[in-house]
Amino acid sequence: MVFKGQAEYSVDSKGRVTIPAKMRSVLNPEAKNTFTITRGFEECIFLYPLDQWTQIEDEIGGLNMFNADARGFVRAIMMWADEAALDGQGRVSIPKPLVEYAAIDDKALIIGAFDHVEIWDPDRFNAYLNEQPDDYETLAERVMGM
């Protein structure tokens, strides 16, 4: 299962946004058409398929809770986490605190990010891209180069 691509959708008054069909189509049956939705990085929202989230919980469970950074991370990711099942129209409902955190208004940019989906305010995402110090080629070389 790999999520890729991007799409922009409207967010309705109840905070529901459509997950693109091509992203829904790669969900494993074990995910039961359900995501765990939580705070992401760079002020976006992360959606992990339920089966993928189970693996993340296993990793989190292995953290040393005697370490203050581990405790802080667990609090930060878990306090925002909630389940979000796809409705009959392929939408998920974004909890109000996450809508506020990510400054989502009437539009949302849905991005496939390999093992999860990210939801961004389109303007915030463009600002994020413009703030990046390296161009795509430099970043690719630094991350993927030998």
Secondary structure, 3 states (H helix, E strand, C coil): CCECCEEEEECCCCCEEECCHHHHCCCCHHHCCEEEEEECCCCCEEEEEHHHHHHHHHHHHCCCCCCHHHHHHHHHHHCCCEEEECCCCCEEECCHHHHHHCCCCCEEEEEEEECEEEEECHHHHHHHHHHCCCCHHHHHHHHHCC
